[in-house]
């Protein structure tokens, strides 16, 4: 018979921080399911496409500081 969630939670409170991190990683990985076998290929293609757009002048790079300042401004609204 499975143990009640409350009992498992109580026991988890006795774990060290690194043990809690490992438990968290394990549970999240289990919930996420298997990795998509095509994800690496898709990200490679996407990064190559974005690089070509930069090189061809189709898009303009925005410095990280500007991106984060814009984000902070939007979050303040």
PDB file with SEQRES, HELIX, SHEET and CRYST1 records, atoms N, CA, C and O in Angstrom:
SEQRES   1 A   77  UNK UNK UNK UNK UNK UNK UNK UNK UNK UNK UNK UNK UNK          
SEQRES   2 A   77  UNK UNK UNK UNK UNK UNK UNK UNK UNK UNK UNK UNK UNK          
SEQRES   3 A   77  UNK UNK UNK UNK UNK UNK UNK UNK UNK UNK UNK UNK UNK          
SEQRES   4 A   77  UNK UNK UNK UNK UNK UNK UNK UNK UNK UNK UNK UNK UNK          
SEQRES   5 A   77  UNK UNK UNK UNK UNK UNK UNK UNK UNK UNK UNK UNK UNK          
SEQRES   6 A   77  UNK UNK UNK UNK UNK UNK UNK UNK UNK UNK UNK UNK              
HELIX    1 AA1 UNK A    5  UNK A   12  1                                   8    
HELIX    2 AA2 UNK A   17  UNK A   32  1                                  16    
HELIX    3 AA3 UNK A   39  UNK A   55  1                                  17    
HELIX    4 AA4 UNK A   64  UNK A   76  1                                  13    
CRYST1    1.000    1.000    1.000  90.00  90.00  90.00 P 1           1          
ATOM      1  N   UNK A   1       0.839  -1.178   0.000  1.00  0.00           N  
ATOM      2  CA  UNK A   1       0.000   0.000   0.000  1.00  0.00           C  
ATOM      3  C   UNK A   1       0.889   1.250   0.000  1.00  0.00           C  
ATOM      4  O   UNK A   1       1.884   1.305   0.724  1.00  0.00           O  
ATOM      5  N   UNK A   2       0.538   2.231  -0.796  1.00  0.00           N  
ATOM      6  CA  UNK A   2       1.304   3.468  -0.894  1.00  0.00           C  
ATOM      7  C   UNK A   2       1.161   4.278   0.391  1.00  0.00           C  
ATOM      8  O   UNK A   2       0.116   4.281   1.041  1.00  0.00           O  
ATOM      9  N   UNK A   3       2.250   4.964   0.734  1.00  0.00           N  
ATOM     10  CA  UNK A   3       2.210   5.822   1.927  1.00  0.00           C  
ATOM     11  C   UNK A   3       1.487   7.125   1.608  1.00  0.00           C  
ATOM     12  O   UNK A   3       1.538   7.601   0.474  1.00  0.00           O  
ATOM     13  N   UNK A   4       0.820   7.700   2.591  1.00  0.00           N  
ATOM     14  CA  UNK A   4       0.124   8.973   2.365  1.00  0.00           C  
ATOM     15  C   UNK A   4       1.120  10.081   2.005  1.00  0.00           C  
ATOM     16  O   UNK A   4       2.264  10.096   2.459  1.00  0.00           O  
ATOM     17  N   UNK A   5       0.644  10.987   1.188  1.00  0.00           N  
ATOM     18  CA  UNK A   5       1.465  12.117   0.754  1.00  0.00           C  
ATOM     19  C   UNK A   5       2.029  12.896   1.943  1.00  0.00           C  
ATOM     20  O   UNK A   5       3.184  13.321   1.915  1.00  0.00           O  
ATOM     21  N   UNK A   6       1.230  13.080   2.969  1.00  0.00           N  
ATOM     22  CA  UNK A   6       1.678  13.843   4.140  1.00  0.00           C  
ATOM     23  C   UNK A   6       2.884  13.166   4.806  1.00  0.00           C  
ATOM     24  O   UNK A   6       3.794  13.846   5.280  1.00  0.00           O  
ATOM     25  N   UNK A   7       2.890  11.849   4.841  1.00  0.00           N  
ATOM     26  CA  UNK A   7       4.009  11.114   5.436  1.00  0.00           C  
ATOM     27  C   UNK A   7       5.270  11.297   4.586  1.00  0.00           C  
ATOM     28  O   UNK A   7       6.363  11.502   5.114  1.00  0.00           O  
ATOM     29  N   UNK A   8       5.105  11.221   3.299  1.00  0.00           N  
ATOM     30  CA  UNK A   8       6.255  11.406   2.396  1.00  0.00           C  
ATOM     31  C   UNK A   8       6.801  12.823   2.541  1.00  0.00           C  
ATOM     32  O   UNK A   8       8.014  13.030   2.581  1.00  0.00           O  
ATOM     33  N   UNK A   9       5.893  13.799   2.621  1.00  0.00           N  
ATOM     34  CA  UNK A   9       6.318  15.188   2.791  1.00  0.00           C  
ATOM     35  C   UNK A   9       7.105  15.361   4.083  1.00  0.00           C  
ATOM     36  O   UNK A   9       8.169  15.980   4.094  1.00  0.00           O  
ATOM     37  N   UNK A  10       6.582  14.819   5.153  1.00  0.00           N  
ATOM     38  CA  UNK A  10       7.268  14.921   6.452  1.00  0.00           C  
ATOM     39  C   UNK A  10       8.678  14.326   6.362  1.00  0.00           C  
ATOM     40  O   UNK A  10       9.632  14.908   6.878  1.00  0.00           O  
ATOM     41  N   UNK A  11       8.806  13.185   5.717  1.00  0.00           N  
ATOM     42  CA  UNK A  11      10.123  12.563   5.577  1.00  0.00           C  
ATOM     43  C   UNK A  11      11.045  13.409   4.702  1.00  0.00           C  
ATOM     44  O   UNK A  11      12.249  13.477   4.947  1.00  0.00           O  
ATOM     45  N   UNK A  12      10.480  14.047   3.691  1.00  0.00           N  
ATOM     46  CA  UNK A  12      11.314  14.873   2.805  1.00  0.00           C  
ATOM     47  C   UNK A  12      11.902  16.073   3.556  1.00  0.00           C  
ATOM     48  O   UNK A  12      12.954  16.588   3.178  1.00  0.00           O  
ATOM     49  N   UNK A  13      11.230  16.512   4.607  1.00  0.00           N  
ATOM     50  CA  UNK A  13      11.732  17.646   5.386  1.00  0.00           C  
ATOM     51  C   UNK A  13      13.007  17.296   6.155  1.00  0.00           C  
ATOM     52  O   UNK A  13      13.733  18.182   6.605  1.00  0.00           O  
ATOM     53  N   UNK A  14      13.264  16.021   6.299  1.00  0.00           N  
ATOM     54  CA  UNK A  14      14.469  15.569   7.008  1.00  0.00           C  
ATOM     55  C   UNK A  14      15.685  15.500   6.088  1.00  0.00           C  
ATOM     56  O   UNK A  14      16.806  15.306   6.558  1.00  0.00           O  
ATOM     57  N   UNK A  15      15.473  15.657   4.785  1.00  0.00           N  
ATOM     58  CA  UNK A  15      16.578  15.565   3.827  1.00  0.00           C  
ATOM     59  C   UNK A  15      17.450  16.809   3.863  1.00  0.00           C  
ATOM     60  O   UNK A  15      16.994  17.901   4.202  1.00  0.00           O  
ATOM     61  N   UNK A  16      18.710  16.621   3.508  1.00  0.00           N  
ATOM     62  CA  UNK A  16      19.613  17.766   3.372  1.00  0.00           C  
ATOM     63  C   UNK A  16      19.247  18.517   2.091  1.00  0.00           C  
ATOM     64  O   UNK A  16      18.511  18.005   1.247  1.00  0.00           O  
ATOM     65  N   UNK A  17      19.766  19.729   1.962  1.00  0.00           N  
ATOM     66  CA  UNK A  17      19.472  20.522   0.770  1.00  0.00           C  
ATOM     67  C   UNK A  17      19.892  19.783  -0.510  1.00  0.00           C  
ATOM     68  O   UNK A  17      19.092  19.716  -1.443  1.00  0.00           O  
ATOM     69  N   UNK A  18      21.103  19.231  -0.598  1.00  0.00           N  
ATOM     70  CA  UNK A  18      21.483  18.497  -1.816  1.00  0.00           C  
ATOM     71  C   UNK A  18      20.570  17.293  -2.094  1.00  0.00           C  
ATOM     72  O   UNK A  18      20.276  16.986  -3.249  1.00  0.00           O  
ATOM     73  N   UNK A  19      20.126  16.619  -1.032  1.00  0.00           N  
ATOM     74  CA  UNK A  19      19.213  15.489  -1.219  1.00  0.00           C  
ATOM     75  C   UNK A  19      17.857  15.964  -1.754  1.00  0.00           C  
ATOM     76  O   UNK A  19      17.256  15.307  -2.604  1.00  0.00           O  
ATOM     77  N   UNK A  20      17.385  17.103  -1.253  1.00  0.00           N  
ATOM     78  CA  UNK A  20      16.129  17.670  -1.747  1.00  0.00           C  
ATOM     79  C   UNK A  20      16.256  18.057  -3.213  1.00  0.00           C  
ATOM     80  O   UNK A  20      15.337  17.833  -4.001  1.00  0.00           O  
ATOM     81  N   UNK A  21      17.397  18.640  -3.577  1.00  0.00           N  
ATOM     82  CA  UNK A  21      17.618  19.005  -4.979  1.00  0.00           C  
ATOM     83  C   UNK A  21      17.574  17.780  -5.882  1.00  0.00           C  
ATOM     84  O   UNK A  21      16.957  17.802  -6.947  1.00  0.00           O  
ATOM     85  N   UNK A  22      18.230  16.720  -5.450  1.00  0.00           N  
ATOM     86  CA  UNK A  22      18.255  15.492  -6.244  1.00  0.00           C  
ATOM     87  C   UNK A  22      16.861  14.883  -6.351  1.00  0.00           C  
ATOM     88  O   UNK A  22      16.471  14.419  -7.422  1.00  0.00           O  
ATOM     89  N   UNK A  23      16.115  14.879  -5.266  1.00  0.00           N  
ATOM     90  CA  UNK A  23      14.740  14.376  -5.288  1.00  0.00           C  
ATOM     91  C   UNK A  23      13.901  15.203  -6.254  1.00  0.00           C  
ATOM     92  O   UNK A  23      13.140  14.653  -7.050  1.00  0.00           O  
ATOM     93  N   UNK A  24      14.038  16.508  -6.185  1.00  0.00           N  
ATOM     94  CA  UNK A  24      13.296  17.401  -7.071  1.00  0.00           C  
ATOM     95  C   UNK A  24      13.630  17.107  -8.525  1.00  0.00           C  
ATOM     96  O   UNK A  24      12.729  16.970  -9.353  1.00  0.00           O  
ATOM     97  N   UNK A  25      14.923  17.009  -8.844  1.00  0.00           N  
ATOM     98  CA  UNK A  25      15.341  16.705 -10.217  1.00  0.00           C  
ATOM     99  C   UNK A  25      14.739  15.385 -10.703  1.00  0.00           C  
ATOM    100  O   UNK A  25      14.254  15.291 -11.831  1.00  0.00           O  
ATOM    101  N   UNK A  26      14.776  14.385  -9.854  1.00  0.00           N  
ATOM    102  CA  UNK A  26      14.263  13.071 -10.212  1.00  0.00           C  
ATOM    103  C   UNK A  26      12.759  13.119 -10.488  1.00  0.00           C  
ATOM    104  O   UNK A  26      12.285  12.552 -11.473  1.00  0.00           O  
ATOM    105  N   UNK A  27      12.016  13.796  -9.617  1.00  0.00           N  
ATOM    106  CA  UNK A  27      10.568  13.880  -9.789  1.00  0.00           C  
ATOM    107  C   UNK A  27      10.194  14.675 -11.039  1.00  0.00           C  
ATOM    108  O   UNK A  27       9.300  14.276 -11.785  1.00  0.00           O  
ATOM    109  N   UNK A  28      10.867  15.784 -11.265  1.00  0.00           N  
ATOM    110  CA  UNK A  28      10.570  16.590 -12.453  1.00  0.00           C  
ATOM    111  C   UNK A  28      10.894  15.814 -13.721  1.00  0.00           C  
ATOM    112  O   UNK A  28      10.119  15.843 -14.677  1.00  0.00           O  
ATOM    113  N   UNK A  29      12.029  15.122 -13.741  1.00  0.00           N  
ATOM    114  CA  UNK A  29      12.400  14.327 -14.915  1.00  0.00           C  
ATOM    115  C   UNK A  29      11.355  13.249 -15.178  1.00  0.00           C  
ATOM    116  O   UNK A  29      11.011  12.974 -16.328  1.00  0.00           O  
ATOM    117  N   UNK A  30      10.861  12.651 -14.124  1.00  0.00           N  
ATOM    118  CA  UNK A  30       9.842  11.605 -14.278  1.00  0.00           C  
ATOM    119  C   UNK A  30       8.550  12.192 -14.833  1.00  0.00           C  
ATOM    120  O   UNK A  30       7.905  11.584 -15.686  1.00  0.00           O  
ATOM    121  N   UNK A  31       8.172  13.370 -14.350  1.00  0.00           N  
ATOM    122  CA  UNK A  31       6.943  14.005 -14.823  1.00  0.00           C  
ATOM    123  C   UNK A  31       7.072  14.525 -16.258  1.00  0.00           C  
ATOM    124  O   UNK A  31       6.097  14.535 -17.009  1.00  0.00           O  
ATOM    125  N   UNK A  32       8.272  14.953 -16.630  1.00  0.00           N  
ATOM    126  CA  UNK A  32       8.498  15.469 -17.982  1.00  0.00           C  
ATOM    127  C   UNK A  32       8.398  14.379 -19.032  1.00  0.00           C  
ATOM    128  O   UNK A  32       8.045  14.657 -20.178  1.00  0.00           O  
ATOM    129  N   UNK A  33       8.697  13.164 -18.668  1.00  0.00           N  
ATOM    130  CA  UNK A  33       8.668  12.066 -19.624  1.00  0.00           C  
ATOM    131  C   UNK A  33       9.941  12.041 -20.453  1.00  0.00           C  
ATOM    132  O   UNK A  33      10.863  12.822 -20.214  1.00  0.00           O  
ATOM    133  N   UNK A  34       9.989  11.152 -21.416  1.00  0.00           N  
ATOM    134  CA  UNK A  34      11.204  11.013 -22.217  1.00  0.00           C  
ATOM    135  C   UNK A  34      11.440  12.250 -23.094  1.00  0.00           C  
ATOM    136  O   UNK A  34      10.500  12.914 -23.530  1.00  0.00           O  
ATOM    137  N   UNK A  35      12.710  12.534 -23.332  1.00  0.00           N  
ATOM    138  CA  UNK A  35      13.074  13.677 -24.168  1.00  0.00           C  
ATOM    139  C   UNK A  35      12.698  13.398 -25.616  1.00  0.00           C  
ATOM    140  O   UNK A  35      12.760  12.261 -26.082  1.00  0.00           O  
ATOM    141  N   UNK A  36      12.312  14.447 -26.309  1.00  0.00           N  
ATOM    142  CA  UNK A  36      11.996  14.337 -27.726  1.00  0.00           C  
ATOM    143  C   UNK A  36      13.293  14.065 -28.485  1.00  0.00           C  
ATOM    144  O   UNK A  36      14.227  14.861 -28.394  1.00  0.00           O  
ATOM    145  N   UNK A  37      13.373  12.975 -29.221  1.00  0.00           N  
ATOM    146  CA  UNK A  37      14.622  12.634 -29.901  1.00  0.00           C  
ATOM    147  C   UNK A  37      15.012  13.655 -30.976  1.00  0.00           C  
ATOM    148  O   UNK A  37      16.174  13.704 -31.381  1.00  0.00           O  
ATOM    149  N   UNK A  38      14.073  14.457 -31.437  1.00  0.00           N  
ATOM    150  CA  UNK A  38      14.371  15.426 -32.496  1.00  0.00           C  
ATOM    151  C   UNK A  38      14.691  16.820 -31.959  1.00  0.00           C  
ATOM    152  O   UNK A  38      14.944  17.736 -32.740  1.00  0.00           O  
ATOM    153  N   UNK A  39      14.685  16.990 -30.645  1.00  0.00           N  
ATOM    154  CA  UNK A  39      14.858  18.331 -30.088  1.00  0.00           C  
ATOM    155  C   UNK A  39      16.245  18.910 -30.385  1.00  0.00           C  
ATOM    156  O   UNK A  39      16.359  20.098 -30.686  1.00  0.00           O  
ATOM    157  N   UNK A  40      17.288  18.101 -30.307  1.00  0.00           N  
ATOM    158  CA  UNK A  40      18.641  18.605 -30.599  1.00  0.00           C  
ATOM    159  C   UNK A  40      18.728  19.121 -32.027  1.00  0.00           C  
ATOM    160  O   UNK A  40      19.272  20.196 -32.278  1.00  0.00           O  
ATOM    161  N   UNK A  41      18.193  18.355 -32.948  1.00  0.00           N  
ATOM    162  CA  UNK A  41      18.220  18.746 -34.364  1.00  0.00           C  
ATOM    163  C   UNK A  41      17.430  20.037 -34.564  1.00  0.00           C  
ATOM    164  O   UNK A  41      17.873  20.935 -35.280  1.00  0.00           O  
ATOM    165  N   UNK A  42      16.266  20.129 -33.933  1.00  0.00           N  
ATOM    166  CA  UNK A  42      15.422  21.314 -34.075  1.00  0.00           C  
ATOM    167  C   UNK A  42      16.123  22.556 -33.547  1.00  0.00           C  
ATOM    168  O   UNK A  42      16.074  23.609 -34.182  1.00  0.00           O  
ATOM    169  N   UNK A  43      16.784  22.447 -32.377  1.00  0.00           N  
ATOM    170  CA  UNK A  43      17.491  23.600 -31.821  1.00  0.00           C  
ATOM    171  C   UNK A  43      18.682  23.991 -32.675  1.00  0.00           C  
ATOM    172  O   UNK A  43      18.964  25.180 -32.822  1.00  0.00           O  
ATOM    173  N   UNK A  44      19.387  23.023 -33.242  1.00  0.00           N  
ATOM    174  CA  UNK A  44      20.507  23.321 -34.124  1.00  0.00           C  
ATOM    175  C   UNK A  44      20.019  24.082 -35.353  1.00  0.00           C  
ATOM    176  O   UNK A  44      20.619  25.083 -35.746  1.00  0.00           O  
ATOM    177  N   UNK A  45      18.943  23.612 -35.953  1.00  0.00           N  
ATOM    178  CA  UNK A  45      18.393  24.286 -37.120  1.00  0.00           C  
ATOM    179  C   UNK A  45      17.937  25.701 -36.783  1.00  0.00           C  
ATOM    180  O   UNK A  45      18.160  26.631 -37.558  1.00  0.00           O  
ATOM    181  N   UNK A  46      17.299  25.860 -35.629  1.00  0.00           N  
ATOM    182  CA  UNK A  46      16.829  27.185 -35.207  1.00  0.00           C  
ATOM    183  C   UNK A  46      17.998  28.139 -34.977  1.00  0.00           C  
ATOM    184  O   UNK A  46      17.957  29.291 -35.410  1.00  0.00           O  
ATOM    185  N   UNK A  47      19.029  27.665 -34.302  1.00  0.00           N  
ATOM    186  CA  UNK A  47      20.177  28.536 -34.035  1.00  0.00           C  
ATOM    187  C   UNK A  47      20.887  28.910 -35.338  1.00  0.00           C  
ATOM    188  O   UNK A  47      21.354  30.040 -35.481  1.00  0.00           O  
ATOM    189  N   UNK A  48      20.973  27.985 -36.280  1.00  0.00           N  
ATOM    190  CA  UNK A  48      21.593  28.289 -37.572  1.00  0.00           C  
ATOM    191  C   UNK A  48      20.758  29.304 -38.348  1.00  0.00           C  
ATOM    192  O   UNK A  48      21.306  30.206 -38.980  1.00  0.00           O  
ATOM    193  N   UNK A  49      19.443  29.160 -38.302  1.00  0.00           N  
ATOM    194  CA  UNK A  49      18.551  30.115 -38.973  1.00  0.00           C  
ATOM    195  C   UNK A  49      18.718  31.512 -38.395  1.00  0.00           C  
ATOM    196  O   UNK A  49      18.803  32.491 -39.137  1.00  0.00           O  
ATOM    197  N   UNK A  50      18.765  31.603 -37.075  1.00  0.00           N  
ATOM    198  CA  UNK A  50      18.920  32.911 -36.430  1.00  0.00           C  
ATOM    199  C   UNK A  50      20.275  33.533 -36.746  1.00  0.00           C  
ATOM    200  O   UNK A  50      20.375  34.743 -36.951  1.00  0.00           O  
ATOM    201  N   UNK A  51      21.299  32.717 -36.784  1.00  0.00           N  
ATOM    202  CA  UNK A  51      22.638  33.218 -37.122  1.00  0.00           C  
ATOM    203  C   UNK A  51      22.650  33.762 -38.555  1.00  0.00           C  
ATOM    204  O   UNK A  51      23.201  34.833 -38.810  1.00  0.00           O  
ATOM    205  N   UNK A  52      22.047  33.027 -39.481  1.00  0.00           N  
ATOM    206  CA  UNK A  52      21.987  33.494 -40.878  1.00  0.00           C  
ATOM    207  C   UNK A  52      21.254  34.825 -40.967  1.00  0.00           C  
ATOM    208  O   UNK A  52      21.686  35.724 -41.689  1.00  0.00           O  
ATOM    209  N   UNK A  53      20.144  34.961 -40.235  1.00  0.00           N  
ATOM    210  CA  UNK A  53      19.398  36.221 -40.252  1.00  0.00           C  
ATOM    211  C   UNK A  53      20.253  37.379 -39.757  1.00  0.00           C  
ATOM    212  O   UNK A  53      20.185  38.482 -40.301  1.00  0.00           O  
ATOM    213  N   UNK A  54      21.051  37.135 -38.733  1.00  0.00           N  
ATOM    214  CA  UNK A  54      21.960  38.177 -38.243  1.00  0.00           C  
ATOM    215  C   UNK A  54      23.005  38.524 -39.302  1.00  0.00           C  
ATOM    216  O   UNK A  54      23.240  39.696 -39.596  1.00  0.00           O  
ATOM    217  N   UNK A  55      23.624  37.501 -39.866  1.00  0.00           N  
ATOM    218  CA  UNK A  55      24.670  37.704 -40.869  1.00  0.00           C  
ATOM    219  C   UNK A  55      24.141  38.410 -42.116  1.00  0.00           C  
ATOM    220  O   UNK A  55      24.846  39.228 -42.707  1.00  0.00           O  
ATOM    221  N   UNK A  56      22.924  38.108 -42.517  1.00  0.00           N  
ATOM    222  CA  UNK A  56      22.328  38.694 -43.722  1.00  0.00           C  
ATOM    223  C   UNK A  56      21.702  40.060 -43.454  1.00  0.00           C  
ATOM    224  O   UNK A  56      21.213  40.707 -44.381  1.00  0.00           O  
ATOM    225  N   UNK A  57      21.711  40.504 -42.205  1.00  0.00           N  
ATOM    226  CA  UNK A  57      21.156  41.803 -41.856  1.00  0.00           C  
ATOM    227  C   UNK A  57      19.638  41.842 -41.815  1.00  0.00           C  
ATOM    228  O   UNK A  57      19.048  42.922 -41.828  1.00  0.00           O  
ATOM    229  N   UNK A  58      19.000  40.685 -41.765  1.00  0.00           N  
ATOM    230  CA  UNK A  58      17.540  40.632 -41.705  1.00  0.00           C  
ATOM    231  C   UNK A  58      17.016  41.031 -40.334  1.00  0.00           C  
ATOM    232  O   UNK A  58      15.893  41.519 -40.206  1.00  0.00           O  
ATOM    233  N   UNK A  59      17.827  40.824 -39.324  1.00  0.00           N  
ATOM    234  CA  UNK A  59      17.471  41.220 -37.961  1.00  0.00           C  
ATOM    235  C   UNK A  59      18.666  41.944 -37.355  1.00  0.00           C  
ATOM    236  O   UNK A  59      19.803  41.779 -37.798  1.00  0.00           O  
ATOM    237  N   UNK A  60      18.390  42.734 -36.350  1.00  0.00           N  
ATOM    238  CA  UNK A  60      19.449  43.479 -35.673  1.00  0.00           C  
ATOM    239  C   UNK A  60      19.593  42.963 -34.249  1.00  0.00           C  
ATOM    240  O   UNK A  60      18.607  42.796 -33.530  1.00  0.00           O  
ATOM    241  N   UNK A  61      20.819  42.717 -33.861  1.00  0.00           N  
ATOM    242  CA  UNK A  61      21.078  42.248 -32.498  1.00  0.00           C  
ATOM    243  C   UNK A  61      20.774  43.365 -31.502  1.00  0.00           C  
ATOM    244  O   UNK A  61      20.989  44.545 -31.776  1.00  0.00           O  
ATOM    245  N   UNK A  62      20.275  42.964 -30.354  1.00  0.00           N  
ATOM    246  CA  UNK A  62      19.989  43.909 -29.279  1.00  0.00           C  
ATOM    247  C   UNK A  62      20.875  43.519 -28.102  1.00  0.00           C  
ATOM    248  O   UNK A  62      20.845  42.371 -27.657  1.00  0.00           O  
ATOM    249  N   UNK A  63      21.672  44.474 -27.588  1.00  0.00           N  
ATOM    250  CA  UNK A  63      22.546  44.148 -26.456  1.00  0.00           C  
ATOM    251  C   UNK A  63      21.734  43.641 -25.253  1.00  0.00           C  
ATOM    252  O   UNK A  63      20.619  44.100 -25.002  1.00  0.00           O  
ATOM    253  N   UNK A  64      22.309  42.704 -24.532  1.00  0.00           N  
ATOM    254  CA  UNK A  64      21.641  42.113 -23.382  1.00  0.00           C  
ATOM    255  C   UNK A  64      21.170  43.134 -22.366  1.00  0.00           C  
ATOM    256  O   UNK A  64      20.087  42.998 -21.797  1.00  0.00           O  
ATOM    257  N   UNK A  65      21.990  44.169 -22.134  1.00  0.00           N  
ATOM    258  CA  UNK A  65      21.603  45.191 -21.149  1.00  0.00           C  
ATOM    259  C   UNK A  65      20.294  45.857 -21.557  1.00  0.00           C  
ATOM    260  O   UNK A  65      19.446  46.141 -20.711  1.00  0.00           O  
ATOM    261  N   UNK A  66      20.133  46.106 -22.854  1.00  0.00           N  
ATOM    262  CA  UNK A  66      18.915  46.748 -23.358  1.00  0.00           C  
ATOM    263  C   UNK A  66      17.725  45.806 -23.196  1.00  0.00           C  
ATOM    264  O   UNK A  66      16.649  46.230 -22.775  1.00  0.00           O  
ATOM    265  N   UNK A  67      17.914  44.550 -23.523  1.00  0.00           N  
ATOM    266  CA  UNK A  67      16.844  43.559 -23.385  1.00  0.00           C  
ATOM    267  C   UNK A  67      16.350  43.511 -21.950  1.00  0.00           C  
ATOM    268  O   UNK A  67      15.145  43.536 -21.699  1.00  0.00           O  
ATOM    269  N   UNK A  68      17.294  43.440 -21.000  1.00  0.00           N  
ATOM    270  CA  UNK A  68      16.887  43.335 -19.595  1.00  0.00           C  
ATOM    271  C   UNK A  68      16.260  44.627 -19.084  1.00  0.00           C  
ATOM    272  O   UNK A  68      15.349  44.579 -18.258  1.00  0.00           O  
ATOM    273  N   UNK A  69      16.725  45.772 -19.557  1.00  0.00           N  
ATOM    274  CA  UNK A  69      16.109  47.034 -19.140  1.00  0.00           C  
ATOM    275  C   UNK A  69      14.679  47.125 -19.661  1.00  0.00           C  
ATOM    276  O   UNK A  69      13.783  47.573 -18.946  1.00  0.00           O  
ATOM    277  N   UNK A  70      14.467  46.703 -20.896  1.00  0.00           N  
ATOM    278  CA  UNK A  70      13.104  46.694 -21.453  1.00  0.00           C  
ATOM    279  C   UNK A  70      12.207  45.749 -20.656  1.00  0.00           C  
ATOM    280  O   UNK A  70      11.055  46.073 -20.369  1.00  0.00           O  
ATOM    281  N   UNK A  71      12.730  44.603 -20.309  1.00  0.00           N  
ATOM    282  CA  UNK A  71      11.962  43.644 -19.536  1.00  0.00           C  
ATOM    283  C   UNK A  71      11.612  44.206 -18.157  1.00  0.00           C  
ATOM    284  O   UNK A  71      10.473  44.089 -17.705  1.00  0.00           O  
ATOM    285  N   UNK A  72      12.601  44.818 -17.490  1.00  0.00           N  
ATOM    286  CA  UNK A  72      12.323  45.425 -16.183  1.00  0.00           C  
ATOM    287  C   UNK A  72      11.245  46.497 -16.289  1.00  0.00           C  
ATOM    288  O   UNK A  72      10.377  46.599 -15.423  1.00  0.00           O  
ATOM    289  N   UNK A  73      11.303  47.300 -17.357  1.00  0.00           N  
ATOM    290  CA  UNK A  73      10.304  48.355 -17.545  1.00  0.00           C  
ATOM    291  C   UNK A  73       8.909  47.752 -17.740  1.00  0.00           C  
ATOM    292  O   UNK A  73       7.929  48.253 -17.190  1.00  0.00           O  
ATOM    293  N   UNK A  74       8.829  46.692 -18.514  1.00  0.00           N  
ATOM    294  CA  UNK A  74       7.531  46.048 -18.747  1.00  0.00           C  
ATOM    295  C   UNK A  74       6.984  45.442 -17.450  1.00  0.00           C  
ATOM    296  O   UNK A  74       5.778  45.485 -17.209  1.00  0.00           O  
ATOM    297  N   UNK A  75       7.846  44.891 -16.631  1.00  0.00           N  
ATOM    298  CA  UNK A  75       7.406  44.281 -15.385  1.00  0.00           C  
ATOM    299  C   UNK A  75       6.953  45.332 -14.365  1.00  0.00           C  
ATOM    300  O   UNK A  75       6.132  45.032 -13.498  1.00  0.00           O  
ATOM    301  N   UNK A  76       7.474  46.547 -14.457  1.00  0.00           N  
ATOM    302  CA  UNK A  76       7.079  47.628 -13.542  1.00  0.00           C  
ATOM    303  C   UNK A  76       5.693  48.157 -13.857  1.00  0.00           C  
ATOM    304  O   UNK A  76       5.058  48.762 -12.993  1.00  0.00           O  
ATOM    305  N   UNK A  77       5.208  47.945 -15.068  1.00  0.00           N  
ATOM    306  CA  UNK A  77       3.908  48.512 -15.492  1.00  0.00           C  
ATOM    307  C   UNK A  77       2.765  47.882 -14.745  1.00  0.00           C  
ATOM    308  O   UNK A  77       1.608  48.236 -14.973  1.00  0.00           O  
TER     309      UNK A  77                                                      
END                                                                             
